[in-house]
């Protein structure tokens, strides 16, 4: 069986060869211009595990009640919340964990209740974040 290439097939083959040569020259050629500026060199650091962290959720209701311990307990007294967070922080530090508190206020909760919980976290020197929901269906 003889294999005959037509004229158009041969042109396609030549284009393939030219493209391969072109990419070969591009890869082997120096693409950057010489410069008088010496760039900083990087150093590869060994991998390290991040600090283990536990997130504690505190819910805040519109009537000023704080929900904690997976919403099993509730109190209106910030001192009770502070005592719970302090005990939790101490037990986590024994296990070498860091603690972060996420304050989750209901959409119609007055800001003063949220700020009281934030002050508790500040007194205990605990990292805190606020959960908010941004959306188009927010009522004013």
Phi and psi restraints in degrees (value plus and minus 20) as a CYANA .aco file:
   2 UNK   PHI    -116.5   -76.5
   2 UNK   PSI     123.5   163.5
   3 UNK   PHI    -132.6   -92.6
   3 UNK   PSI      89.7   129.7
   4 UNK   PHI    -129.8   -89.8
   4 UNK   PSI     107.0   147.0
   5 UNK   PHI    -110.2   -70.2
   5 UNK   PSI     114.8   154.8
   6 UNK   PHI     -98.3   -58.3
   6 UNK   PSI     150.7   190.7
   7 UNK   PHI     -83.0   -43.0
   7 UNK   PSI     -60.3   -20.3
   8 UNK   PHI     -90.8   -50.8
   8 UNK   PSI     -53.4   -13.4
   9 UNK   PHI     -86.6   -46.6
   9 UNK   PSI     -55.7   -15.7
  10 UNK   PHI     -88.6   -48.6
  10 UNK   PSI     -57.0   -17.0
  11 UNK   PHI     -85.2   -45.2
  11 UNK   PSI     -62.7   -22.7
  12 UNK   PHI     -81.3   -41.3
  12 UNK   PSI     -60.0   -20.0
  13 UNK   PHI     -84.2   -44.2
  13 UNK   PSI     -62.0   -22.0
  14 UNK   PHI     -84.5   -44.5
  14 UNK   PSI     -58.7   -18.7
  15 UNK   PHI     -83.1   -43.1
  15 UNK   PSI     -60.9   -20.9
  16 UNK   PHI     -79.6   -39.6
  16 UNK   PSI     -65.7   -25.7
  17 UNK   PHI     -84.1   -44.1
  17 UNK   PSI     -63.4   -23.4
  18 UNK   PHI     -83.7   -43.7
  18 UNK   PSI     -61.2   -21.2
  19 UNK   PHI     -84.7   -44.7
  19 UNK   PSI     -61.5   -21.5
  20 UNK   PHI     -82.0   -42.0
  20 UNK   PSI     -64.7   -24.7
  21 UNK   PHI     -83.8   -43.8
  21 UNK   PSI     -61.0   -21.0
  22 UNK   PHI     -81.1   -41.1
  22 UNK   PSI     -68.3   -28.3
  23 UNK   PHI     -85.5   -45.5
  23 UNK   PSI     -53.2   -13.2
  24 UNK   PHI     -83.0   -43.0
  24 UNK   PSI     -64.2   -24.2
  25 UNK   PHI     -86.7   -46.7
  25 UNK   PSI     -59.3   -19.3
  26 UNK   PHI     -82.8   -42.8
  26 UNK   PSI     -63.2   -23.2
  27 UNK   PHI     -88.7   -48.7
  27 UNK   PSI     -54.5   -14.5
  28 UNK   PHI    -108.6   -68.6
  28 UNK   PSI     -37.3     2.7
  29 UNK   PHI    -100.3   -60.3
  29 UNK   PSI     131.0   171.0
  30 UNK   PHI     -99.0   -59.0
  30 UNK   PSI     100.1   140.1
  31 UNK   PHI    -108.9   -68.9
  31 UNK   PSI     -45.0    -5.0
  32 UNK   PHI    -113.6   -73.6
  32 UNK   PSI     133.1   173.1
  33 UNK   PHI    -104.4   -64.4
  33 UNK   PSI     133.0   173.0
  34 UNK   PHI     -91.5   -51.5
  34 UNK   PSI     124.7   164.7
  35 UNK   PHI    -157.3  -117.3
  35 UNK   PSI     135.7   175.7
  36 UNK   PHI    -104.8   -64.8
  36 UNK   PSI     -26.0    14.0
  37 UNK   PHI    -111.8   -71.8
  37 UNK   PSI     107.9   147.9
  38 UNK   PHI    -118.0   -78.0
  38 UNK   PSI      99.7   139.7
  39 UNK   PHI     -96.6   -56.6
  39 UNK   PSI     134.1   174.1
  40 UNK   PHI     -88.8   -48.8
  40 UNK   PSI     127.9   167.9
  41 UNK   PHI    -118.5   -78.5
  41 UNK   PSI     127.0   167.0
  42 UNK   PHI    -115.0   -75.0
  42 UNK   PSI     136.7   176.7
  43 UNK   PHI    -142.9  -102.9
  43 UNK   PSI     113.3   153.3
  44 UNK   PHI    -104.0   -64.0
  44 UNK   PSI     102.9   142.9
  45 UNK   PHI    -113.3   -73.3
  45 UNK   PSI     127.9   167.9
  46 UNK   PHI     -87.6   -47.6
  46 UNK   PSI     129.4   169.4
  47 UNK   PHI     -86.9   -46.9
  47 UNK   PSI     120.2   160.2
  48 UNK   PHI    -153.8  -113.8
  48 UNK   PSI     127.6   167.6
  49 UNK   PHI     -96.9   -56.9
  49 UNK   PSI     120.1   160.1
  50 UNK   PHI     -88.1   -48.1
  50 UNK   PSI     138.5   178.5
  51 UNK   PHI     -82.9   -42.9
  51 UNK   PSI     111.3   151.3
  52 UNK   PHI     -86.9   -46.9
  52 UNK   PSI     117.6   157.6
  53 UNK   PHI    -157.0  -117.0
  53 UNK   PSI     122.3   162.3
  54 UNK   PHI    -138.4   -98.4
  54 UNK   PSI     112.9   152.9
  55 UNK   PHI    -120.6   -80.6
  55 UNK   PSI     106.6   146.6
  56 UNK   PHI    -126.5   -86.5
  56 UNK   PSI     106.3   146.3
  57 UNK   PHI    -115.6   -75.6
  57 UNK   PSI     114.4   154.4
  58 UNK   PHI    -144.8  -104.8
  58 UNK   PSI      98.4   138.4
  59 UNK   PHI    -112.0   -72.0
  59 UNK   PSI     124.8   164.8
  60 UNK   PHI    -147.2  -107.2
  60 UNK   PSI      99.9   139.9
  61 UNK   PHI    -111.3   -71.3
  61 UNK   PSI     140.8   180.8
  62 UNK   PHI     -81.3   -41.3
  62 UNK   PSI     -46.1    -6.1
  63 UNK   PHI    -107.4   -67.4
  63 UNK   PSI     -12.1    27.9
  64 UNK   PHI      71.7   111.7
  64 UNK   PSI     -13.1    26.9
  65 UNK   PHI    -104.3   -64.3
  65 UNK   PSI     121.7   161.7
  66 UNK   PHI    -125.2   -85.2
  66 UNK   PSI     109.0   149.0
  67 UNK   PHI    -122.7   -82.7
  67 UNK   PSI     109.8   149.8
  68 UNK   PHI    -165.4  -125.4
  68 UNK   PSI     153.7   193.7
  69 UNK   PHI      37.0    77.0
  69 UNK   PSI      39.0    79.0
  70 UNK   PHI      37.3    77.3
  70 UNK   PSI      16.2    56.2
  71 UNK   PHI      41.6    81.6
  71 UNK   PSI       4.9    44.9
  72 UNK   PHI    -102.7   -62.7
  72 UNK   PSI     -48.6    -8.6
  73 UNK   PHI    -139.9   -99.9
  73 UNK   PSI     131.3   171.3
  74 UNK   PHI    -162.8  -122.8
  74 UNK   PSI     126.6   166.6
  75 UNK   PHI    -173.1  -133.1
  75 UNK   PSI     133.3   173.3
  76 UNK   PHI    -119.9   -79.9
  76 UNK   PSI     -24.6    15.4
  77 UNK   PHI    -116.1   -76.1
  77 UNK   PSI      95.3   135.3
  78 UNK   PHI     -81.1   -41.1
  78 UNK   PSI     -44.6    -4.6
  79 UNK   PHI     -86.3   -46.3
  79 UNK   PSI     -56.9   -16.9
  80 UNK   PHI     -86.8   -46.8
  80 UNK   PSI     -61.5   -21.5
  81 UNK   PHI     -81.2   -41.2
  81 UNK   PSI     -63.2   -23.2
  82 UNK   PHI     -81.8   -41.8
  82 UNK   PSI     -62.7   -22.7
  83 UNK   PHI     -82.0   -42.0
  83 UNK   PSI     -63.4   -23.4
  84 UNK   PHI     -81.9   -41.9
  84 UNK   PSI     -67.0   -27.0
  85 UNK   PHI     -85.5   -45.5
  85 UNK   PSI     -57.0   -17.0
  86 UNK   PHI     -85.4   -45.4
  86 UNK   PSI     -63.9   -23.9
  87 UNK   PHI     -84.9   -44.9
  87 UNK   PSI     -61.6   -21.6
  88 UNK   PHI     -84.7   -44.7
  88 UNK   PSI     -62.0   -22.0
  89 UNK   PHI     -82.5   -42.5
  89 UNK   PSI     -63.2   -23.2
  90 UNK   PHI     -83.4   -43.4
  90 UNK   PSI     -62.9   -22.9
  91 UNK   PHI     -88.8   -48.8
  91 UNK   PSI     -54.3   -14.3
  92 UNK   PHI     -92.4   -52.4
  92 UNK   PSI     -55.3   -15.3
  93 UNK   PHI     -85.8   -45.8
  93 UNK   PSI     -52.6   -12.6
  94 UNK   PHI     -82.4   -42.4
  94 UNK   PSI     -53.2   -13.2
  95 UNK   PHI    -111.0   -71.0
  95 UNK   PSI     -12.9    27.1
  96 UNK   PHI      45.0    85.0
  96 UNK   PSI      16.0    56.0
  97 UNK   PHI    -127.2   -87.2
  97 UNK   PSI     126.8   166.8
  98 UNK   PHI    -112.6   -72.6
  98 UNK   PSI     135.2   175.2
  99 UNK   PHI    -138.4   -98.4
  99 UNK   PSI     117.8   157.8
 100 UNK   PHI    -148.1  -108.1
 100 UNK   PSI     119.9   159.9
 101 UNK   PHI    -130.5   -90.5
 101 UNK   PSI     111.0   151.0
 102 UNK   PHI    -128.0   -88.0
 102 UNK   PSI      96.2   136.2
 103 UNK   PHI    -111.3   -71.3
 103 UNK   PSI      99.5   139.5
 104 UNK   PHI    -138.0   -98.0
 104 UNK   PSI      79.5   119.5
 105 UNK   PHI    -113.4   -73.4
 105 UNK   PSI     124.0   164.0
 106 UNK   PHI     -83.0   -43.0
 106 UNK   PSI     134.0   174.0
 107 UNK   PHI     -81.7   -41.7
 107 UNK   PSI     -44.9    -4.9
 108 UNK   PHI    -129.2   -89.2
 108 UNK   PSI       0.2    40.2
 109 UNK   PHI     -96.5   -56.5
 109 UNK   PSI     111.1   151.1
 110 UNK   PHI     -81.0   -41.0
 110 UNK   PSI     121.2   161.2
 111 UNK   PHI     -82.9   -42.9
 111 UNK   PSI     -45.1    -5.1
 112 UNK   PHI     -82.1   -42.1
 112 UNK   PSI     -53.6   -13.6
 113 UNK   PHI     -90.7   -50.7
 113 UNK   PSI     -57.8   -17.8
 114 UNK   PHI     -85.6   -45.6
 114 UNK   PSI     -61.2   -21.2
 115 UNK   PHI     -89.4   -49.4
 115 UNK   PSI     -52.4   -12.4
 116 UNK   PHI     -83.5   -43.5
 116 UNK   PSI     -62.3   -22.3
 117 UNK   PHI     -85.8   -45.8
 117 UNK   PSI     -56.8   -16.8
 118 UNK   PHI     -85.7   -45.7
 118 UNK   PSI     -58.0   -18.0
 119 UNK   PHI     -84.0   -44.0
 119 UNK   PSI     -58.0   -18.0
 120 UNK   PHI     -80.6   -40.6
 120 UNK   PSI     -65.6   -25.6
 121 UNK   PHI     -83.1   -43.1
 121 UNK   PSI     -59.6   -19.6
 122 UNK   PHI     -83.8   -43.8
 122 UNK   PSI     -62.4   -22.4
 123 UNK   PHI     -82.6   -42.6
 123 UNK   PSI     -56.2   -16.2
 124 UNK   PHI    -105.6   -65.6
 124 UNK   PSI     -22.7    17.3
 125 UNK   PHI      36.0    76.0
 125 UNK   PSI      30.3    70.3
 126 UNK   PHI    -132.6   -92.6
 126 UNK   PSI     116.8   156.8
 127 UNK   PHI     -85.5   -45.5
 127 UNK   PSI     121.3   161.3
 128 UNK   PHI    -156.8  -116.8
 128 UNK   PSI     131.4   171.4
 129 UNK   PHI    -156.2  -116.2
 129 UNK   PSI     138.3   178.3
 130 UNK   PHI    -132.4   -92.4
 130 UNK   PSI     112.0   152.0
 131 UNK   PHI    -114.0   -74.0
 131 UNK   PSI     104.6   144.6
 132 UNK   PHI    -153.3  -113.3
 132 UNK   PSI     135.6   175.6
 133 UNK   PHI    -135.5   -95.5
 133 UNK   PSI     105.5   145.5
 134 UNK   PHI    -126.9   -86.9
 134 UNK   PSI     107.0   147.0
 135 UNK   PHI    -178.2  -138.2
 135 UNK   PSI     151.8   191.8
 136 UNK   PHI    -102.0   -62.0
 136 UNK   PSI     -35.5     4.5
 137 UNK   PHI    -120.9   -80.9
 137 UNK   PSI       9.2    49.2
 138 UNK   PHI     -97.9   -57.9
 138 UNK   PSI     109.0   149.0
 139 UNK   PHI    -104.1   -64.1
 139 UNK   PSI     124.6   164.6
